[in-house]
Amino acid sequence: MQNIYNKKFESIGIPPKKLATQFEKLGERRFRAKQVMKWIYSRNILDFEQMTDLPTELRLWLTENGKITLPETVEVARSDDGSAKFLFRLDDGKLVESVYIPDKNRDRNTICVSSQVGCKFDCAFCATGKMGFSRNLSSTEIIGQIYIVRQYIAQGGKNLTNIVFMGMGEPLDNLDAVVDSIEVLNVDAGFGIGHRKILVSTVGIPEQIEKLMNSDIKPKLAISLNAPNNRLRSKIMPINKKYPIEKLIPLVQKYFKYSKRWVTFEYVMFAGINDSLKFADELVRLIKDLPIKVNLIPFNEIDGFDFKRPDDRIVMRFQSYLLANSLVVTIRQSKGRKIAGACGQLAGKEVLNSR
């Protein structure tokens, strides 16, 4: 059996149809992909020689020419709320972070995963954006993060239940790799996690949301809104100058029809900036009668940033106003703040122990 590839035959993070095609090009049957995936994801076997339902010749070939690439775990920072932040080093030395977020009350174990090294969009409140952008992650690198954190969760006798693409980077700016990753997460031979347990968070890129709706996957969608008008949103999020709010609103109804799931508007709250009842009223008028849930996120303070976290009473007052106007509203109870693992705090630095 010849190696028809210029590089090693990668087996992790490859969606089932693509992996099946790779085996077909080797002259193997397509079902070999499902066999290998079950060994990797269900049995946690990363040694091709131990994949005993594969033909001996194929096992030998994969041992010599194949690979199963996982990132290096540089450091794990644990918080007293049960969350943990993982710092990973990729093959080229780049660093990314993922966060494990437990929720005992709802029996939920979530991984917040990164999709890029850095980010292009430079939102004013986000540590990742201040890094600048380095590169996209491959689906192998995305799944590698999840694979390792899932092993950590399993050590505590728990099962991975949810995935959120809310880590470093803008998922829709790396849509092809994110779609491939979600296919691996969905399939029974992979992680077996359904679409309703996967959420993709975006700054709001209309053409990429349209492209997502042309794929076969239907994850929950969250759009980072953070202000109810273009003037304020453009100050907080430069992307709004290119894609103002009026370009996003029509996509809410369209995505709801596509996925049969309400879209979430994330609203990070900053003290004295967007947390008054005036803005609550603007938000009501903007989204009333749309299939939207609002997720209020009190700002997680970051060294070097001028934004401040609002008082809890202000957040509750904002929520109460929205609820009184028949909106569906939740307040995110951010975990991992003490280890800089909460929303907006990921920066990919080897400084976890010093926090």
N, C-alpha and C positions, 0 to 999 in steps of 0.2 A: 504494500500500500504506500503510494507516494505522497509526500507532503506537497499539496498543490497551493499552499498558502505561503506568502513571503514571511509571515511571522507565526508565532505559536497559535495553535487552535484554541481560542478562548471558549470556555464553557459556562461561566457564571455571568448572570446578568443579561444573557441573550434570550430574547423572547422565543417561545416555542417554534413558531413557523420559521424564523430565521435560523435557529439552531438546527431544525430538521433539514432545511435546505443545505446547510453546511455539511451535514452527514451525507446527504444525497450526492453532493459533489465528490465525496470520497468514495462513492460506490456503495454506500451503506443504505439500509432501509430508514425511512423517515422516523419510524417509531423509536430509533435509538436515542433521539433527542429527549423524549419523555422518560426513557429509562435513566439517562444520565441526570436529568433534572430531579427525579425522585431520589436518587442517591445523594445529590448535593443538598436539596432543600428539605426533604422529609427525613432522611437518615443521617444528615450531617457528615457524610463521607466525602472527603476531598482527595482521596487517593484512587486514581483510576484502576490500579491493580486490585482493589477491593470491590469493584463493581462487578460482581460475579455473574450477573445475567447478561453481560456483554461477551461476545466471542473473544477467545484468548488473543487472537491476532489484533483485534481492535483495541483491546486493553493495552497490549504492548505498544501499539502505535500511539495511542493517546498518552501513555507514560512518557514516550520519547518526544512527541510533537505537540502535545496539548498542555494547557495550563488552566488553573483555577485561581484567579488573582483576587486577593483581598488586600485592602489597605493595611498599613501598619498602625496599630494602636499606640500612639505616643503617650497618652495620658488619659485618665478617667477622673473627673472631679465629681464627687458625690455631695449632695445637699441633704440637710436634715429633713426636707420634705419628701425624700425618697427619689427625687429626680437625679439624673446623672448626665454630665456632659462629656462627650468623647471627642478627643482631638486625634485626627487621623492624618498620617502622611501618605501621600500617593506615590506612585512609582517615580515621578519626576521631582519629588521633594516638596511639592505643593501641599499646603495644609488646609483641611476642612474640618468642620465640626458637626456633630449630630447630638441630639438631646433625647434622652428617655424621660417620658412624663407619665408617671403612674396616677391613676385616679381610683382609689379604693372604693369610694362611694358608688361609682358606676361600674366597678369591675373592668376598668379600661386601662390598657397599657399601650401607650402611643409612642411612636418614634417620629421626631421632627428631623427631616433629612435634608441635606444640602444638595443642590443641583448644579452649582457653579463655584469656581474659586473666585471670590469677590463678587461684585455686582456693578453693572453699568449705570444704574438709575439714580444713585446718589440721593436717596430720600434723606431729608434733613435730620431725621431722628434715628437713623439706622447705622450701627457700627460697621456692618458689612459693607455698606455703600462707601464708607470712608476709606476702605482698603483699595478702591479702584477695582477694575476687572482684569482678571488674568486669563481664564479660559473656561470653557464648558467642561462638565464632567461627562464621561461616557456612562452608558447604562450599567456597565460592569462596575464602575466606581460608585454609582448610586446604590446599586443592590449590595455591593460589598459593605457599605456602611450599615445597611439594614440587617444584613446577615450577622455581623458581629454584635450589634446591639441586641438582636433577638437572642443570641447565645447568652448574653449577660442577663436578660430578662428570665430566660429559662433556668438559670442557676438559682433564682429565687422561687422556682416552682410556678412561674406565671407564663401565660401565653401572650404573644403579640396580638393585639386586636385592631389597632388603627395606625395609619400612616398619614402624616401631614407634610406636604412639600412646602415648608415654611422656613427652612434653614437658610444657609448662605446662598445668595443668588436669586434670580428671577426664573422660576420654572418654565414659563411660557417663552422665554428667550432661548431655551434649550429644549424645545418641545419634543423633538424626535427622540432624544434620549429619555426624556420623562415618560413619553408614551411607551417606549420599549420596556422601561422599568415597571410601569403599571401593568403591562401584560404579564410580566413575570410574577408580579404580586398576585394577580387575579387567578391565574391558572392553577388547577388542583395539583398539578405536578410541581408547581412552584410554591408560593406561600399560601395560596388558597384564601386570600383576603378579597372580599367583594368590593365593588365600586363604592357602595355607600359607606364603607369604612376608610375610604381614601379621599383626602381633600387636597386640592391644588390651590395655593394662594398666589395671587398675581397683583401687580400694580395696575393692571388693566391695559392690555394691548389688543385692540379690537381684532386685527387680522389674525392674531394667534389664537384668540378665543374661537374665531370662525374655523380656523384650521383644526382645533381640538374637536369641534363638532363634526368634522369630516372624518374623524378617526372612529374606531370601534369601541373606544373606552368612554365611560360616563362617570368620572369622579365627581364628587362635590366640588363646587367652585366657590372660592372666596376672593372678593375684590377689595383691595386696600383703598378705602375711600378717604377717611380721616378728616374730611371737611365737606360741608354741604353746598359750597359754591366754588366757582373756578378761581376767584381771586385768592382765597385762602389756601385752597388745595395746591395751586401753583407755587406758593411760597414753601409749602411743606414737601411737595412732590414735584420736581421739575418735569416729569413725564406728562403732567397735566397740560403743559403748554402745547404739546403735540396731540395728546388725546384727552380733550376736555370731557367733563362729566356727561354732557349731552350725547357724546359718542358711545358712552358705556351703558346708559340707561336702556336703550332699545335691546341690547344684548342680554339683559336680564330675562326678559320674557322669552327671548329666543332660546337661551340656554335651558330655561325651565321646561320648555316644550321638548327639547332634545333629551334632557336627562331625567325629567319627571322629579327633579329635586330643586328646592328653593336655593337661590343664590344667597350667599352671606356677604354682607358689607361689613368689613372690619373698620372700626373707628377707634384709632389710638387717641386717647384723651390727654391733652397737655394743659397744665394749669394756666388759666388766664388767656388761653389762645383759642381753643375750640370747645370749651366745656360749659358755656353759658346756655341758658334757656333760649336765648335768641337763636343760637345755632341748632338747638334741639328742634325748635319750631321750623327752621329752614329744612332740616332733615326730614321731618314729618311731611312737609309739603312736597319734597322731592320724590319720596319713595312710597307714599301712601298708596295702597291698592296694588302694589307690585308684589310678586312672589319673592320677598326679600326678608331675611333675618338679619338683625343688627347685632354684631358682637362688639361690645364696648371693651377696650383694652387700656386700662390706666397705664400711662407711660412708665416703662422700666428705666430708671435713671442710669446714665452712662457717664463715666468720667470724661470730661472734655466737651460735653454737650450742655447747652444752656437750658434745654427744656426741663420742666419739673413735673413731677407726678401730682395730679390733683388730689385734694382731700377726698376721702371715701364718701363723705356726705354729699359732695358735689357730684360725684359719679352716680350715686343713688338717686339724687334729684333728677339728673339727666335721664336716667333709665325710667324713672317714674313718669316723666313727661311723655316719653315715647310709648310706654305701656298704656297710658291714659288715652293715647290717640290710636290705639288698636294695632300697634306694631309688635312684632315678636322680637324680644330683646334679651340678650344674656350679657353678663359681665364675666370676662375671662379672669379666672383666678390664676395669675401667672405663677408658675413654679420655676425653680432654678435661678431666681434672682441673685442669690448669694454666690453662685458660681458663674455668673454672667451667662446663664444658659436660657434666659427668658427671651421673649419676643423682642427682636431688634438688637440684641446684645452680642450675637455671634460675630467673632472677628478673626478666628483661625490663628490664634497666637499661642505660643508655648509659655503661657503665664498662668496656668490654671491654679497651681499651688499657691501663688502669691496673692490671690484674690481674697 
